[in-house]
Structure formats: structure tokens, C-alpha cells
Amino acid sequence: MASEPLKKILCPVDFNSASAAVLKIANAMAKEHGAAVCVLHVIVPFLVPPIGLQRSTPLAISERESRSRLEELAARLLEPGVPYTIQIHMGEPAARIVAVAKECGANLIIMATHQRADLGHFVIGGITKRVLRQAPCPVLTIRPTAAA
């Protein structure tokens, strides 16, 4: 069976140290295949603001800050010839990533794993695990240590 041409790459980022590596890989693959990149950040709503976050409208400010940070990352890491869009969503990250992948017709999701060492083994984080199970397309995961 022939594989579908790579036309849309979804890159969920959460501004950790691996976000830049994820976008660099997406940039290289998009250039090679003539694909577009959708850069996504999912804001997790809080019922009670986290300690230290004392703002009158934390979600509105968070959305504005997220958009600004995504625009800066994309401008810095995606080459001018690579088309991209920026999306900000609110909700449970894995569910939103899968939904956006379906909505935008992603052929590939590239995301960082949030791994932790347990008993000497690396365990893939819960969000990545749920995306891997439910994604409508292949998922390329990047280990934070490989992304540094």
C-alpha cells in the first residue's frame, strides 16, 4: 500500500526545552516534502490559579502570551519558505492534539515525550501515550535528551 504524501505536520509545543527541537525537525521534514506546519499550544485551564499566578484574567493573558511565544518560535525556527499556522486551544492536551490533527488533516504529528526515569527505564508520559493511541496519523516522538 502506498503511503500518503506528507502535506501537513502538527507540532504541539509546550515551551519546554524540547519545543525547539520538535520545530527544527518539522522544518526539515516540511522543506523536504513541501508540507505545511501547524504549531499548536494547548492551554490547560485551572479552576484555581496556580500558586504565584495572581492575575485578574489568567486565561486571557495566557492565551495572548502563548500566541506571542508561538509566533516567536515559528519565526525563529521555521524557514521563510515553510508555510505554517499557529493554533491555541484550551482543554485536555491529548484530546485537543488528536482533535486538531483530525481537523487540520495532519499526516504526521511530531511531539516531545515527557519522560521520567522509573526503575531505570524511561516511561513515556501520559499525554504522549494517549496521543499515540488515538492519533489519526503517525506520531514521531522526540525524547527530551535527544532534543537538547
C-alpha positions, 0 to 999 in steps of 0.5 A: 500500500502506498503511503500518503504524501506528507502535506501537513505536520502538527507540532504541539509545543509546550515551551519546554526545552524540547519545543525547539527541537520538535520545530527544527525537525518539522522544518526539515521534514516540511522543506523536504516534502513541501508540507505545511506546519501547524504549531499548536499550544494547548492551554490547560485551564485551572479552576484555581490559579496556580500558586504565584499566578495572581492575575485578574484574567489568567486565561486571557493573558495566557492565551495572548502570551502563548500566541506571542511565544508561538509566533516567536518560535515559528519565526525563529525556527521555521524557514521563510519558505515553510508555510505554517499556522499557529493554533491555541486551544484550551482543554485536555492536551491529548484530546485537543492534539488528536482533535486538531490533527483530525481537523487540520488533516495532519499526516504526521504529528511530531511531539516531545515525550515527557519522560521520567526515569522509573526503575531505570527505564524511561516511561513515556508520559501520559499525554504522549501515550494517549496521543499515540493511541488515538492519533489519526496519523503517525506520531514521531516522538522526540525524547527530551535528551535527544532534543537538547 
